[in-house]
Amino acid sequence: MRALLSRRPPARAGGRAGARPGEAPRRRLDPAAAVRAGAVLAAAAGTLVLPLWLSAANLTVYILTGLYAVTAIGLSLLMGYAGQVSLGQAVFFAIGAYTAAVLSLHGIPAAAALVAAPVLAAAVAAVVGVPILRLRGHHLAFATLAFQLIVLSVISNTAFLGGGLGFTAIPALGIGGAALTSPRGYAWLVWAVTALVMVLTLNIIRSRPGRALRALATSEAAAESAGIPVVRYKLATFALSAAYAGFAGGVYVFFIGYAAPDSFPVSLSVELVVMVVIFGLGSVWGALLGAVGISVLVQVLTNVGTLPGMPEYMPTLLSYAAYGVILVLIMVFLPTGLLPAVRRLWTAAARRLGGTGGKADSSQAPAPPPAAALARSLVSFLRLSSAKGGGKPPEQTRRQ
């Protein structure tokens, strides 16, 4: 009995052997978590510093990349969790842009017009989503594509919305008497909004509705049998992704100072889909990296396509060819995207070195929408575009 009483209690898991009572056990440092934190801090510092030394042309690309990243994050949430393939996400970008332009040109303060842009885009998505979200696969994809074509046609033939020529002389974004006229100011604003959207989306994914969305992405029938309101969650995700695009469109029109139907072509929707697919559906960081990578690629292809002697349609042709090649390679060799593949390699390497490899990312969607449906939708669209000869990409000219 005395031997039993004198025996020391075993050390707690994760603590030191023989630790004193009341002394907090030491926590092991996760190398993967440290690397992620360092990468985030480095990215944040680079985001703040880049506008100070970028040229005017590159600064415009930098701002547009941030706006596309906001839109792509919403689309990744829609496709990766709600399982809805959308080929018309640029229409909500256009709705936000036109809302901000019309209101500001009719005397509404620019800040109030910017707030109204995502609200109207989300409201339109909520109304249109009721019939559209009943469709599945490539039928849904072409329904969203048709909706974008209808909206652009209505804008082109409505004098109140500027018609085919659009609006010019849109006032700069500002509050009261302070107007935001510097490109660097727009750059910092756009990327601050991008960071806020990322934080908001990650919190949504890790919340109770996010868990319901993950169940929905795994099996819609199982989620519905478990009592999850599938239709309501789909509609809410559709409206949220539209709100992201609408806000980005509002900032875009104040920065560019010009809005016309040609500024929001269907090719922009395809570009957004490629941004989302390349690094993995349902990944916030994947959407951000995809926006950066595809924006740089499009800029390079545009520079090549506009060289002396090149035909006028060459930039569009190169872009569609690049989209097709990227999508085929990703769907055949990396169906879950680049980011999950890199994560698996990192985890395997960390385990070989004796580390923990980091925790699994619970914010990653468990299953993407059917690759076959997405492939059929995009291939059919690219065929139609090739038959029509494509369209000339709009000139992204910043306000002077």
C-alpha positions in Angstrom: 0.0 0.0 0.0 2.8 2.4 0.9 4.4 1.6 -2.5 1.2 2.5 -4.3 0.8 5.8 -2.4 4.4 6.8 -3.1 4.1 6.2 -6.9 4.1 9.3 -9.0 1.3 10.0 -11.4 2.1 9.6 -15.0 3.0 12.7 -17.0 0.2 14.3 -19.1 0.3 13.8 -22.8 2.2 16.7 -24.4 3.7 17.7 -21.1 7.2 17.0 -19.6 7.8 13.9 -17.5 7.9 14.8 -13.9 6.4 18.3 -14.3 5.4 20.0 -11.1 1.7 20.3 -10.3 0.3 23.6 -11.5 3.1 24.1 -14.0 1.8 24.5 -17.6 3.1 21.7 -19.9 5.2 22.9 -22.8 3.5 22.8 -26.2 5.3 21.4 -29.1 5.9 23.8 -32.0 4.2 22.6 -35.2 6.6 23.3 -38.1 3.8 23.4 -40.6 1.9 26.0 -38.6 5.1 28.1 -38.2 5.7 28.0 -41.9 2.1 29.0 -42.7 2.2 31.9 -40.3 5.5 33.1 -41.7 4.1 32.8 -45.3 1.0 34.8 -44.3 3.1 37.6 -42.7 5.5 37.7 -45.7 2.5 37.9 -48.1 0.9 40.7 -46.0 4.2 42.7 -45.9 4.7 42.2 -49.7 1.1 43.3 -50.4 1.7 46.6 -48.6 5.1 47.2 -50.2 4.4 46.3 -53.8 2.3 49.4 -54.7 5.3 51.7 -53.7 7.5 50.5 -56.6 5.1 49.1 -59.2 4.7 51.1 -62.5 1.4 52.6 -63.4 0.5 49.7 -65.8 1.5 47.0 -63.4 -0.3 48.8 -60.5 -3.5 48.6 -62.6 -3.0 44.8 -63.0 -2.3 44.5 -59.3 -5.6 46.2 -58.4 -7.6 44.2 -60.9 -6.0 41.0 -59.5 -7.3 41.9 -56.0 -10.8 42.5 -57.4 -10.8 39.2 -59.3 -9.5 37.5 -56.1 -12.5 38.7 -54.2 -14.9 37.4 -56.9 -13.0 34.1 -57.2 -13.3 33.5 -53.4 -17.0 33.8 -53.7 -17.1 31.5 -56.7 -14.9 28.9 -55.0 -17.3 28.9 -52.1 -20.2 28.4 -54.5 -18.6 25.6 -56.5 -16.6 23.9 -53.8 -19.2 23.7 -51.1 -22.7 24.3 -52.7 -21.6 22.2 -55.7 -23.0 24.7 -58.2 -21.1 25.2 -61.4 -21.4 28.8 -62.6 -20.3 30.1 -65.9 -21.9 33.5 -65.4 -20.2 34.9 -62.3 -19.1 38.0 -64.1 -22.7 39.1 -64.5 -22.8 40.0 -60.7 -19.5 41.8 -61.2 -21.3 43.9 -63.9 -24.4 44.4 -61.7 -22.3 45.8 -58.9 -20.4 48.0 -61.3 -23.5 49.4 -63.0 -25.3 49.9 -59.6 -22.4 52.0 -58.3 -22.1 53.9 -61.6 -25.8 54.8 -62.0 -26.2 55.8 -58.3 -23.1 58.0 -58.2 -23.9 59.7 -61.5 -27.4 60.6 -60.1 -26.0 62.4 -57.0 -25.8 59.5 -54.5 -22.5 59.6 -52.5 -19.9 57.3 -53.9 -19.6 55.4 -50.5 -23.3 54.8 -50.4 -23.3 53.7 -54.0 -20.5 51.2 -53.2 -22.5 49.8 -50.3 -25.6 49.4 -52.6 -23.6 47.4 -55.2 -23.2 44.1 -53.3 -26.7 44.5 -51.8 -28.4 44.7 -55.2 -26.1 41.9 -56.7 -27.1 39.6 -53.8 -30.8 40.5 -54.2 -30.7 39.7 -57.9 -28.9 36.4 -57.2 -31.5 35.4 -54.6 -34.4 36.0 -57.0 -32.7 34.4 -60.0 -31.3 31.5 -57.9 -34.8 30.2 -57.0 -35.4 28.7 -60.5 -31.8 28.3 -61.6 -30.5 26.3 -58.7 -33.0 23.6 -59.4 -30.9 22.6 -62.4 -27.8 20.3 -62.2 -24.4 19.9 -63.9 -23.9 21.5 -67.2 -27.6 22.5 -67.4 -27.0 24.8 -64.5 -23.7 26.1 -66.0 -25.4 27.1 -69.2 -28.3 28.6 -67.4 -25.9 31.0 -65.6 -24.2 31.7 -68.9 -27.5 32.5 -70.5 -28.4 34.8 -67.6 -25.2 36.8 -68.2 -25.9 37.1 -71.9 -29.4 38.3 -71.2 -28.3 41.0 -68.7 -25.6 42.2 -71.1 -28.1 42.4 -73.9 -30.5 44.4 -71.7 -27.8 46.8 -70.7 -26.7 47.3 -74.3 -30.3 48.2 -75.3 -31.3 50.4 -72.4 -30.6 54.1 -72.6 -30.9 54.6 -68.9 -27.9 52.2 -68.4 -25.8 54.0 -71.1 -26.6 51.6 -73.9 -23.7 50.0 -75.8 -21.4 53.0 -75.2 -21.7 52.8 -71.4 -20.9 55.5 -68.8 -17.9 57.7 -68.6 -16.8 60.4 -66.1 -17.8 58.3 -63.1 -16.8 60.2 -60.0 -13.9 58.8 -57.8 -14.6 56.8 -54.7 -14.6 58.9 -51.6 -16.3 59.9 -48.3 -17.4 63.5 -47.9 -14.8 65.8 -49.5 -12.0 63.2 -49.4 -11.8 61.4 -52.7 -9.6 58.4 -53.5 -7.7 59.4 -56.6 -4.3 57.8 -56.1 -3.8 54.3 -57.7 -1.8 53.3 -54.6 -4.7 54.2 -52.4 -7.0 52.0 -54.5 -4.4 49.2 -54.3 -4.2 49.3 -50.5 -8.0 49.5 -50.3 -8.6 46.6 -52.7 -6.1 44.3 -50.9 -7.4 45.3 -47.5 -10.9 44.3 -48.7 -9.4 41.0 -50.1 -8.0 40.2 -46.7 -11.3 41.0 -45.0 -13.2 38.8 -47.4 -10.7 35.9 -46.8 -11.1 36.2 -43.1 -14.9 36.4 -43.4 -15.1 33.4 -45.7 -12.8 31.2 -43.5 -14.9 32.0 -40.5 -18.1 31.1 -42.4 -16.5 27.8 -43.5 -15.5 26.9 -39.9 -18.8 27.9 -38.4 -22.0 25.8 -38.1 -23.3 26.8 -41.5 -19.9 25.9 -42.9 -20.1 22.4 -41.4 -23.5 22.1 -43.1 -22.0 23.2 -46.4 -19.3 20.6 -46.1 -22.0 17.9 -45.5 -23.8 19.3 -48.5 -20.7 19.0 -50.6 -20.1 15.4 -49.6 -23.7 14.2 -50.3 -26.7 16.4 -51.0 -29.1 13.5 -50.3 -27.4 12.7 -47.0 -27.4 16.3 -45.9 -31.1 16.7 -46.6 -31.9 13.5 -44.7 -29.9 14.9 -41.8 -32.2 17.9 -41.6 -30.0 20.4 -43.4 -32.1 22.9 -45.5 -30.2 22.2 -48.7 -32.1 24.7 -50.9 -31.8 27.5 -48.4 -28.0 26.9 -48.0 -27.5 26.8 -51.7 -29.4 30.0 -52.2 -27.6 31.8 -49.4 -24.2 30.7 -50.8 -25.2 31.9 -54.3 -26.3 35.3 -52.9 -23.1 35.6 -50.9 -20.8 34.9 -53.9 -22.8 37.4 -55.9 -22.3 40.0 -53.1 -18.6 39.5 -53.2 -18.6 40.0 -57.0 -20.9 43.0 -56.7 -18.6 44.7 -54.3 -15.6 44.0 -56.5 -17.5 45.4 -59.5 -18.3 48.6 -57.5 -14.7 49.3 -56.6 -13.7 48.4 -60.2 -16.0 51.1 -61.8 -14.8 53.8 -59.4 -11.2 52.9 -60.2 -11.5 52.7 -64.0 -14.0 55.5 -64.2 -15.8 53.8 -67.1 -18.5 51.1 -67.5 -19.7 49.4 -70.7 -21.1 46.0 -71.6 -17.9 45.0 -73.3 -16.1 45.4 -70.0 -17.8 42.3 -68.6 -17.5 39.6 -71.4 -18.3 35.9 -70.9 -14.6 35.2 -71.2 -14.3 36.9 -67.8 -16.6 34.3 -66.2 -14.5 31.5 -67.8 -11.4 33.2 -66.5 -12.9 33.2 -63.0 -13.7 29.5 -63.2 -10.1 28.7 -64.2 -8.8 30.8 -61.2 -11.0 28.7 -58.9 -10.3 25.2 -60.4 -6.5 25.4 -60.8 -5.5 25.4 -57.2 -8.5 23.5 -55.8 -12.3 24.1 -55.4 -13.4 25.2 -52.0 -10.0 26.6 -51.0 -9.9 30.3 -50.0 -6.1 30.4 -50.5 -6.4 28.4 -53.7 -8.8 31.1 -55.1 -6.3 33.8 -54.2 -3.4 32.0 -55.7 -5.4 31.2 -58.8 -6.4 34.9 -59.2 -2.8 36.0 -59.0 -1.5 33.3 -61.3 -4.2 33.6 -64.0 -4.0 37.4 -64.0 -0.3 37.4 -64.6 -0.7 34.7 -67.3 -3.4 36.8 -69.1 -1.3 39.9 -69.0 1.6 38.0 -70.5 -0.6 36.5 -73.2 -2.1 39.9 -73.9 1.4 41.4 -74.4 2.3 38.6 -76.8 -1.0 38.8 -78.7 -0.6 42.5 -79.2 2.9 42.4 -80.7 3.3 44.0 -84.1 2.0 41.8 -86.9 -0.4 39.8 -84.7 -4.0 39.6 -85.7 -6.6 41.5 -83.6 -8.2 38.3 -82.2 -4.9 36.8 -81.1 -5.1 37.8 -77.4 -8.5 36.2 -77.0 -7.4 33.1 -78.9 -4.3 32.7 -76.7 -6.4 33.1 -73.6 -8.9 30.4 -74.6 -6.1 28.1 -75.6 -4.4 28.6 -72.2 -7.7 28.0 -70.3 -8.4 24.8 -72.2 -4.9 23.4 -71.7 -4.9 24.3 -68.0 -8.3 22.8 -67.3 -7.5 19.5 -69.1 -4.2 19.1 -67.3 -5.7 19.8 -63.9 -8.7 17.6 -64.4 -6.6 14.7 -65.7 -3.6 14.8 -63.5 -4.6 16.8 -60.4 -8.4 16.6 -60.1 -8.4 18.1 -56.6 -6.2 21.0 -57.7 -2.6 22.1 -57.1 -2.9 23.2 -53.5 -4.2 19.9 -52.1 -1.5 18.1 -54.0 1.2 20.3 -52.5 -0.4 19.9 -49.1 -0.2 16.1 -49.4 3.4 16.2 -50.5 4.3 18.6 -47.6 2.5 16.3 -45.1 4.3 13.2 -46.4 7.7 15.0 -46.2 7.1 16.3 -42.7 6.2 12.8 -41.5 9.4 11.4 -43.0 11.3 14.0 -41.1 9.6 13.1 -37.9 7.3 16.2 -37.7 3.5 16.2 -37.3 2.9 17.5 -40.8 0.3 20.0 -39.5 -3.4 19.5 -38.9 -5.7 18.8 -41.7 -7.3 21.8 -43.2 -10.9 21.6 -42.1 -11.9 24.5 -44.3 -11.2 22.5 -47.5 -14.3 21.3 -49.3 -14.4 17.5 -49.1 -15.4 16.9 -52.7 -15.5 19.1 -55.8 -18.5 19.1 -58.1 -18.4 16.5 -60.8 -15.5 17.1 -63.0 -17.3 15.7 -66.0 -20.1 18.2 -65.8 -17.6 21.1 -65.5 -15.5 19.7 -68.4 -18.6 19.3 -70.7 -19.7 22.9 -69.9 -16.4 24.5 -70.6 -15.6 22.4 -73.6 -19.0 23.2 -75.1 -18.5 26.9 -74.4 -15.0 27.0 -75.9 -16.3 25.3 -79.0 -19.1 27.9 -79.4 -16.5 30.7 -78.9 -14.2 29.3 -81.4 -17.0 29.0 -84.0 -17.9 32.6 -83.5 -14.3 33.7 -83.7 -14.2 34.9 -80.1 -14.4 38.5 -79.0 -11.9 41.3 -78.5 -10.9 41.7 -74.8 -11.9 45.0 -73.3 -9.2 47.6 -72.8 -8.7 48.0 -69.0 -8.0 51.7 -69.0 -7.6 53.4 -65.7 -9.0 56.8 -65.1 -6.5 59.5 -65.8 
